[in-house]
């Protein structure tokens, strides 16, 4: 899977979910992998994404 453009991904994600894309990237070696991870979440329901985002925030804070 080709990595999407970061700005386009951020815009589309925010339009679909209503909040910014949050991914803890500490364990990801390459930026394109972060983009692919975000793109893989685009079809999730907003409620699922809110839960996923809260988990990512908790990971960032720990």
C-alpha positions in Angstrom: 0.0 0.0 0.0 1.4 3.4 -1.0 1.5 6.0 1.7 -0.9 8.9 1.2 -0.1 12.5 1.3 0.0 13.7 4.9 -2.0 16.8 4.4 -4.7 15.1 2.4 -4.9 12.2 4.9 -5.3 14.7 7.8 -8.0 16.6 6.0 -10.0 13.6 5.0 -9.7 12.0 8.4 -10.9 15.1 10.2 -13.8 15.4 7.8 -14.9 11.8 8.5 -14.2 11.6 12.2 -14.7 15.2 13.4 -11.3 15.4 15.1 -7.6 15.2 14.1 -5.8 11.9 13.4 -3.9 10.8 16.5 -1.2 8.1 16.2 1.6 7.3 18.6 4.5 7.0 16.3 7.2 6.0 18.8 7.2 2.3 17.6 7.0 3.1 13.9 10.3 3.5 12.2 9.2 5.3 9.0 6.8 8.2 8.4 5.2 6.4 5.5 4.1 3.6 7.9 2.4 6.3 10.1 0.6 7.5 7.0 -0.5 4.0 6.0 -1.7 3.3 9.6 -3.8 6.5 9.4 -5.2 5.6 6.0 -6.2 2.2 7.2 -8.5 3.8 9.8 -10.4 6.1 7.4 -13.3 3.6 7.0 -13.9 3.2 10.7 -17.0 4.5 12.4 -16.5 7.8 14.3 -17.3 6.1 17.6 -14.6 3.5 17.0 -12.1 6.2 16.1 -12.8 8.2 19.2 -12.0 5.1 21.3 -8.9 4.4 19.2 -7.8 8.1 19.6 -8.2 7.9 23.4 -6.1 4.8 23.5 -3.4 6.5 21.4 -3.5 9.5 23.7 -3.0 7.3 26.7 0.0 5.6 25.0 1.5 9.0 24.3 1.1 10.1 27.9 2.7 7.0 29.3 
